[in-house]
């Protein structure tokens, strides 16, 4: 039969770059799909025309050609059984008419329980003003994302060597075996405990009162003052506005003297009401060799103020020592959750292990609402079988061109249900009870509350409530005793625009580490004040919800800045133990009309023995 296939290709003017391999694969395709040589070559002709290929048949295209054959087979099945649902990655049921024997099982999936009208929308596309407005990708539609050649390319891999230093291995070639990291086998479902649960869904918000702003700022300064004094490393602060020739120690917030960006001259320090009546004093940093400050940063300052008008700094303390307890000033509900967590982890002897995939929206390309990147990510997860998938918004991006123009034929909630939750239900049912998914909303989600801090999604799925969960934005949860903190506001990018520095430690190469350190050192998910334009922060919720109550093992901060995975040292505890945190910016899963990036991470006991990879989808 190979000779017949070869003759048919030559008859149509095609040649081969690797004749033996191509004919062998084509023979397999013919057998699997019951195709004649002429049918196979006709399909290849359509494939090559759609992609503008030359008459040379290349072996590198066989994988994508196989996908087209699968789609054609899938389309035939849909035409025969319009109400039939099947998993997009489950190809075996389509081979050799085996789907006839599995039809009874497939019909029992959650997606098929939706109304028939929704199902019909899934398999059809409606053209509006030249653009396609559809719930699921039409089988014949060819998109730039679908035409890409390389999939799941490793951008870099992060490991820890014996000295605890980050080792980055550059790799821009596709890994054929797809074994990126040594993951934890999901023998049993990972445990999950949500530590941060405020604000609640349906809460009242956006009461932007001056009193709330004042209480928010005063609370931050007071908490830092208490923690610095409790560490035993610093004395009780004094009023920095009082003239004194002797050295003084003051705690306050970095402020701008006027509207606009922070400048080295002048910088102001606003102390607490208790110590200075909330007054501000000019801060002189000329004697410091290096510093990194931004508006809203709470710092301790050692220096002197000979005139009473300018505090000349000799040292800046920009972090709270780990020896200081971070739970004393927590609200009762959050303190109770932390106490329960600490009690549960103190009795755990086993080494914490967790395998997870981390991805941040948008989850569809700008040219359509097919959500192809999300489908590819879940297909990858089916093969790798992580214990946990963390998906961070936006899911229904309010900045998407189709959402802005408004030609969609469904509500935002319906798109969220059909394109996001339906795919996730399919995924967890396909994977079984061991699979878990966490969703974190974004202020850019058109289907959710436009407020920060943001309540969790109200996911009404009783049959899968223990597998698909949502947390607040920002939020903290514990999975297999690994503390994970998430925030979907692009605080890294906003800090980068407002921060000023002199001779920062590590130089420009460590800028991302410096920005992430600011979040951890300030113990706040959003330490910037005033907030950046477009961030709908509610100061009545901020004191509790924005506070980072514990140093996380993994901190996830999605950003438009360059993706990275870094191990950050947070200092030492009183017993001499060094504390580290893995900080992750997974990038965006889609970028323009193409694919973006996501992170696969394996946590094994500690940051030093963990590994991670950033992959381009």
C-alpha positions in Angstrom: 0.0 0.0 0.0 3.0 2.3 0.6 3.7 2.2 -3.2 0.1 3.3 -3.9 0.4 6.2 -1.5 3.7 7.2 -3.0 2.3 7.0 -6.5 -0.7 9.1 -5.5 1.5 11.9 -4.0 3.7 11.9 -7.1 0.7 12.0 -9.4 -0.4 15.2 -7.6 3.0 16.8 -8.0 4.3 16.3 -4.4 7.8 15.1 -3.4 9.3 14.0 0.0 12.0 15.2 2.3 12.1 11.8 4.2 10.3 9.4 2.0 10.5 6.3 4.2 9.3 8.0 7.4 6.5 9.9 5.6 5.2 6.8 3.8 5.3 4.8 7.0 3.2 7.4 8.9 0.8 7.8 6.0 0.3 4.0 5.9 -0.6 4.1 9.6 -3.0 7.0 9.0 -4.8 5.0 6.2 -5.2 2.0 8.4 -6.4 3.9 11.5 -8.9 6.0 9.6 -9.9 3.5 6.8 -8.7 5.9 4.1 -7.7 5.1 0.6 -4.5 6.6 -0.8 -6.4 9.1 -2.9 -8.5 10.2 0.2 -5.3 10.7 2.2 -3.6 12.7 -0.5 -6.7 14.8 -1.0 -6.7 15.6 2.7 -3.0 16.5 2.5 -3.8 18.8 -0.5 -6.3 20.7 1.6 -3.9 20.9 4.5 -1.0 22.3 2.4 -3.3 24.8 0.6 -4.6 26.1 4.0 -1.1 26.7 5.2 0.5 27.9 2.0 3.0 25.0 1.9 5.3 24.1 -1.0 4.9 20.9 -3.0 7.6 19.2 -0.7 5.9 16.9 1.9 7.9 17.4 5.1 8.0 14.9 7.9 7.8 17.8 10.4 4.2 18.4 9.3 3.0 14.9 10.0 1.9 15.7 13.5 -0.3 18.7 12.4 -1.6 16.7 9.5 -2.7 13.9 11.9 -4.6 16.5 13.9 -6.4 17.6 10.8 -7.4 14.0 10.1 -8.6 13.7 13.6 -10.7 16.8 13.2 -12.2 15.5 10.0 -13.1 12.2 11.7 -14.5 14.2 14.6 -16.6 16.3 12.2 -18.0 13.2 10.6 -19.0 11.8 14.1 -20.7 15.1 15.0 -22.7 15.1 11.8 -23.9 11.5 12.5 -24.6 12.2 16.2 -25.3 16.0 16.7 -25.9 15.6 20.5 -22.8 13.5 21.1 -20.1 14.8 23.4 -16.6 13.6 23.6 -13.3 14.7 25.0 -11.1 16.6 22.6 -8.0 14.7 23.5 -9.6 11.3 23.5 -8.7 10.2 20.0 -8.8 6.5 20.5 -12.6 6.4 20.6 -12.7 7.7 17.1 -10.4 5.1 15.6 -11.8 2.0 13.7 -15.4 2.9 14.7 -14.7 2.2 18.4 -16.8 5.2 19.4 -19.9 3.2 18.6 -19.1 1.0 21.6 -18.3 3.9 24.0 -21.2 6.2 23.1 -23.2 5.3 26.2 -20.3 6.3 28.5 -19.5 9.5 26.7 -23.0 10.8 26.9 -22.8 10.9 30.7 -20.4 13.8 30.9 -21.4 17.0 32.6 -21.2 19.0 29.4 -23.9 16.9 27.8 -26.3 17.8 30.6 -26.5 21.3 29.3 -29.5 22.3 27.2 -29.7 21.3 23.5 -29.6 24.9 22.4 -26.2 25.4 24.1 -24.9 22.3 22.5 -26.0 23.4 19.1 -24.2 26.7 19.7 -21.0 24.8 20.5 -20.8 23.1 17.2 -21.9 26.0 15.0 -20.4 29.4 14.2 -22.1 32.6 13.3 -20.4 35.3 11.4 -20.9 38.9 12.5 -19.3 41.9 10.7 -16.6 39.6 9.3 -15.7 38.2 12.7 -16.7 34.8 14.1 -18.8 35.0 17.3 -19.0 31.4 18.6 -19.0 29.4 21.8 -16.6 26.7 20.7 -14.2 26.6 17.7 -15.8 25.5 14.5 -14.0 22.4 13.2 -13.1 23.9 9.8 -11.9 27.3 11.2 -8.1 27.8 10.8 -6.6 30.3 13.2 -3.0 31.6 13.5 -2.8 29.9 16.9 -3.7 26.6 15.3 -1.1 27.0 12.6 1.8 27.3 14.9 4.5 24.6 14.5 6.2 24.3 17.9 4.2 23.4 21.0 5.2 23.4 24.6 8.7 24.7 24.1 10.8 25.0 27.2 12.0 28.6 27.7 14.1 27.9 30.8 14.3 25.4 33.6 15.0 26.4 37.2 16.8 24.0 39.5 18.6 24.5 42.8 22.3 23.4 43.0 24.1 22.5 46.2 24.9 26.1 47.1 21.2 27.1 46.8 21.9 29.4 43.8 19.4 29.6 41.0 20.6 27.8 37.9 18.9 28.7 34.6 19.2 26.4 31.6 18.3 28.0 28.3 16.5 25.7 26.0 14.5 27.0 23.0 14.0 23.6 21.3 11.0 21.4 21.7 11.4 18.5 24.0 10.1 15.4 22.2 9.7 13.4 25.4 7.9 16.3 27.1 9.5 15.3 30.4 10.1 18.8 31.8 10.5 18.1 35.5 10.3 15.1 37.7 6.8 15.6 39.1 5.1 14.1 42.1 2.9 11.1 41.1 -0.7 12.0 42.0 -1.3 8.9 44.1 -4.0 10.6 46.0 -5.8 13.9 45.8 -3.8 16.8 47.3 -5.2 18.4 50.5 -6.5 21.9 50.3 -7.1 24.5 52.9 -8.1 28.1 52.1 -6.4 30.5 54.5 -7.6 33.8 53.1 -11.4 34.0 52.5 -12.2 37.7 52.4 -14.1 39.4 51.0 -17.2 37.2 50.8 -19.3 37.0 47.6 -22.0 39.5 47.5 -20.3 41.9 49.9 -20.9 45.6 49.8 -17.9 47.5 48.4 -16.6 50.7 46.7 -17.3 53.0 49.6 -14.3 55.2 48.8 -14.3 57.4 52.0 -11.4 59.5 53.4 -11.8 57.7 56.7 -11.2 54.3 55.1 -8.0 55.6 53.4 -6.7 57.1 56.6 -7.4 53.9 58.6 -5.7 51.8 55.9 -2.5 53.9 55.9 -2.4 54.2 59.7 -2.9 50.5 60.2 0.0 49.6 57.9 2.4 52.0 59.7 1.3 50.8 63.1 1.7 47.1 62.2 5.2 47.7 60.8 6.2 49.7 63.9 4.9 46.9 66.2 6.7 44.2 64.3 10.0 46.1 64.1 10.0 46.8 67.9 8.9 43.2 68.7 11.9 41.8 66.8 14.2 43.3 69.5 16.5 44.8 66.8 15.1 48.3 66.9 14.1 50.7 69.6 10.8 52.4 70.0 10.4 55.0 67.2 10.4 58.8 67.9 8.9 61.8 66.1 11.0 62.4 63.0 9.8 66.0 62.7 11.4 67.1 66.0 14.9 68.7 65.6 17.6 66.6 67.2 21.4 66.3 66.8 21.3 62.8 68.1 20.5 59.7 66.0 16.8 58.8 65.9 14.8 55.9 64.7 11.5 56.6 62.9 8.9 54.5 61.1 6.8 55.9 58.3 5.5 55.7 54.7 7.3 57.0 51.6 5.3 59.7 50.0 5.6 62.1 47.0 5.6 65.8 47.8 3.4 66.6 44.8 1.4 64.8 42.1 3.2 62.6 39.7 6.0 60.0 40.0 8.3 59.8 42.9 11.6 61.6 42.6 14.8 61.3 44.7 14.4 65.0 45.6 12.2 65.5 47.4 11.0 62.4 49.2 8.7 62.7 52.2 8.2 60.3 55.2 4.8 60.3 56.8 4.9 58.9 60.3 2.0 57.6 62.4 -0.6 59.7 64.3 0.7 58.2 67.6 4.3 59.4 67.1 4.0 62.6 65.0 0.4 63.4 64.5 0.6 62.0 61.0 2.9 64.9 59.9 5.4 64.5 57.0 9.1 65.3 57.0 11.5 65.6 54.1 13.8 62.6 53.7 17.4 63.0 52.5 18.9 59.8 51.0 22.2 61.3 49.8 24.3 59.4 52.4 23.0 56.0 51.3 25.1 53.9 48.9 22.0 52.0 47.7 18.3 52.0 48.2 15.0 51.1 46.5 11.9 53.0 47.5 8.4 53.6 46.1 5.3 55.5 47.2 3.4 53.6 49.9 6.4 51.7 51.1 6.6 51.6 54.9 10.2 51.7 56.2 12.2 52.2 59.3 14.8 55.1 59.1 17.8 55.7 61.2 19.3 59.2 60.9 19.2 62.7 62.4 17.2 65.8 61.9 19.3 68.9 63.0 16.9 71.5 61.6 13.5 69.8 62.2 12.7 70.1 58.5 14.8 67.3 57.0 15.6 63.8 58.2 19.0 62.8 56.9 19.0 59.0 56.6 22.0 56.8 57.5 20.1 53.5 57.2 16.8 52.3 55.8 15.1 49.2 57.1 12.7 48.0 54.4 11.8 44.6 55.7 10.2 43.1 58.8 12.4 40.5 60.5 11.0 37.0 60.3 11.4 36.7 64.1 8.5 39.1 64.5 5.1 37.4 64.6 2.8 38.3 61.7 -0.4 37.0 63.3 -0.7 39.2 66.3 -2.4 42.1 64.5 -4.6 40.0 62.3 -8.4 40.3 62.4 -10.1 37.5 64.4 -11.4 35.4 61.5 -8.1 35.5 59.6 -6.1 34.8 62.8 -8.3 31.8 63.6 -7.6 30.4 60.1 -3.9 30.9 60.5 -3.9 29.3 64.0 -5.7 26.3 62.7 -3.3 26.0 59.8 -0.2 26.3 62.1 -1.7 23.6 64.4 -2.3 21.2 61.5 1.1 21.7 60.0 3.0 21.3 63.3 1.8 17.7 63.5 2.8 16.9 59.9 6.0 14.9 59.7 6.0 13.9 56.0 7.9 16.1 53.5 5.4 18.4 51.7 5.2 17.6 48.0 3.1 19.2 45.3 3.1 19.1 41.5 1.2 21.9 39.8 0.7 23.8 36.6 0.3 27.6 36.8 -1.2 29.7 34.0 -2.6 33.3 33.8 -5.1 34.8 31.4 -6.1 35.9 28.9 -7.0 32.3 27.9 -8.0 33.1 24.3 -6.3 34.9 21.5 -7.3 38.4 20.4 -8.7 37.3 17.1 -11.5 35.0 18.4 -13.2 33.6 21.5 -12.4 29.9 20.8 -10.2 29.6 23.9 -7.7 27.4 22.1 -4.8 28.1 24.5 -6.9 26.9 27.4 -7.8 23.7 25.5 -4.1 23.1 24.7 -3.1 23.7 28.3 -5.7 21.2 29.6 -4.6 18.7 26.9 -1.0 19.1 28.2 -2.3 18.6 31.8 -4.0 15.4 30.8 -0.6 14.0 29.8 1.4 15.4 32.8 -1.2 14.7 35.4 -0.4 17.4 38.0 -2.0 17.3 41.4 -3.2 20.9 41.0 -3.8 23.4 38.3 -3.9 27.1 39.2 -5.6 29.3 36.7 -5.5 33.1 37.3 -7.7 35.6 35.5 -8.7 37.3 33.4 -10.9 34.5 32.1 -13.4 36.7 30.1 -11.1 39.6 29.5 -12.8 43.0 29.4 -9.9 44.2 27.2 -10.5 41.6 24.5 -11.5 43.2 21.1 -14.6 41.0 20.7 -15.8 41.8 24.2 -15.2 45.6 23.7 -17.0 45.7 20.4 -19.9 43.7 21.8 -20.8 41.3 18.8 -21.0 38.3 21.1 -24.3 36.4 21.2 -24.0 35.3 24.8 -23.8 37.0 28.2 -20.4 37.1 29.9 -21.6 34.6 32.5 -22.7 32.2 29.8 -19.2 32.5 28.1 -17.6 31.8 31.4 -19.8 28.7 32.0 -19.5 27.3 28.5 -15.9 28.0 27.7 -14.1 27.9 31.1 -16.1 25.8 33.6 -17.4 23.3 31.0 -13.8 22.6 29.9 -12.7 22.2 33.5 -15.5 19.9 34.3 -14.5 17.7 31.4 -10.9 17.8 32.6 -11.6 16.7 36.2 -14.0 14.0 35.1 -11.6 12.7 32.6 -8.7 12.7 35.2 -10.7 11.3 38.1 -10.9 12.3 41.7 -7.2 13.1 42.1 -7.4 16.2 39.9 -7.9 19.6 41.5 -8.3 23.1 39.9 -8.0 26.5 41.6 -9.5 29.7 40.0 -8.4 33.2 40.9 -10.4 36.1 39.5 -9.1 39.3 38.0 -10.4 42.9 38.0 -10.3 42.5 34.2 -12.9 39.7 34.3 -16.0 41.0 32.5 -18.1 38.4 34.3 -17.1 39.3 37.9 -17.1 42.1 40.4 -14.9 45.1 39.5 -13.3 45.7 42.9 -10.0 44.9 44.6 -9.8 43.0 46.9 -12.1 40.7 44.9 -14.4 37.9 46.1 -14.1 34.4 44.8 -16.1 33.1 41.8 -19.4 31.6 42.8 -18.9 28.2 41.2 -22.1 26.2 41.5 -21.1 22.7 40.8 -22.1 20.4 43.7 -20.9 17.2 42.0 -17.4 18.6 41.6 -17.2 21.1 44.5 -14.1 19.3 45.9 -12.2 19.4 42.7 -12.9 22.9 41.2 -12.5 25.7 43.7 -12.1 29.5 43.6 -10.3 31.8 46.0 -10.3 35.5 46.5 -8.0 38.0 44.7 -5.6 38.2 46.5 -5.7 34.9 48.3 -3.7 32.3 50.2 -4.3 28.6 50.4 -2.4 25.5 51.5 -2.1 22.5 49.3 -0.3 19.4 50.7 1.1 21.7 53.4 2.6 24.0 50.8 1.5 27.6 51.3 0.6 29.3 48.0 -0.2 33.1 47.7 -1.7 34.6 44.6 -2.6 38.1 43.3 -3.8 38.8 39.8 -3.4 42.6 39.8 -0.2 43.4 37.9 1.6 44.9 40.9 5.0 44.1 39.6 4.5 46.3 36.5 3.0 49.0 38.6 5.8 48.9 41.1 8.3 49.0 38.3 6.8 52.2 37.0 6.9 54.0 40.4 10.1 52.6 42.1 13.3 54.7 42.2 16.6 53.2 43.2 20.4 53.8 43.5 22.9 51.0 42.9 20.3 48.2 43.6 21.7 45.0 44.9 22.2 42.5 42.0 21.9 45.3 39.4 19.4 45.3 36.5 19.5 41.5 36.2 17.9 41.1 39.6 15.2 43.8 39.0 12.4 41.2 39.0 13.7 39.8 42.3 13.8 43.3 43.8 10.2 44.0 42.8 9.0 40.6 44.2 11.0 41.2 47.4 9.1 44.5 47.9 5.8 42.5 48.1 7.2 40.0 50.6 9.1 42.6 52.7 6.0 44.8 53.0 3.8 41.8 53.9 1.2 43.3 51.6 -0.2 42.1 48.3 -0.5 45.7 47.2 1.9 48.0 49.0 1.7 50.8 46.4 0.0 54.1 47.5 -1.7 55.9 45.9 -2.9 52.9 43.8 -2.2 52.9 40.0 -4.8 54.2 37.7 -7.5 51.5 36.9 -7.1 49.6 40.2 -10.5 49.7 41.9 -9.2 49.3 45.4 -11.7 49.4 48.2 -10.0 50.7 51.4 -12.8 49.4 53.6 -11.7 45.8 52.7 -8.0 46.4 52.3 -6.6 46.2 55.9 -7.6 42.5 56.2 -7.7 41.2 52.7 -4.4 42.8 51.4 -2.3 41.7 54.4 0.0 38.8 53.7 -0.4 37.0 57.0 2.4 34.4 56.5 5.5 34.0 54.3 4.4 31.8 51.5 6.3 28.9 50.0 5.2 29.9 46.5 4.2 33.4 45.5 2.4 33.8 42.2 2.3 37.3 40.6 1.1 37.3 37.0 2.5 40.2 35.1 2.9 41.7 31.6 6.6 41.9 32.5 9.0 39.1 31.5 8.1 35.7 32.9 10.4 34.3 35.5 10.7 31.7 38.3 13.0 32.9 41.1 14.0 31.6 44.5 14.1 34.5 47.0 15.7 34.6 50.4 13.6 36.2 53.1 16.2 36.1 55.8 16.6 34.0 58.9 14.3 33.1 61.7 15.4 33.5 65.3 16.6 29.9 65.4 18.9 30.5 62.4 16.8 28.8 59.8 16.9 30.5 56.4 13.5 31.1 54.9 13.0 31.1 51.1 10.1 31.6 48.7 9.6 30.6 45.1 8.3 33.6 43.2 6.5 32.9 39.9 5.4 35.2 37.1 3.9 32.7 34.6 3.4 35.3 31.9 0.2 35.3 29.8 -1.2 32.1 28.3 -2.0 34.0 25.1 -0.2 36.9 23.5 -1.9 38.6 20.6 -2.9 36.0 18.0 -0.4 33.4 19.3 0.4 31.4 22.3 2.1 32.6 25.5 3.6 31.0 28.5 2.8 28.9 31.6 4.8 27.3 34.4 5.1 23.7 35.5 6.4 23.4 39.1 7.4 20.6 41.3 7.7 21.4 45.0 9.6 18.8 46.9 10.1 19.5 50.6 11.7 23.0 50.2 12.6 25.6 47.7 16.2 24.3 47.4 15.0 20.9 46.2 12.2 22.1 44.0 12.3 22.6 40.2 10.2 24.4 37.7 10.0 25.2 34.0 8.5 28.1 32.0 7.0 26.7 28.8 5.8 28.5 25.6 2.5 27.0 24.5 
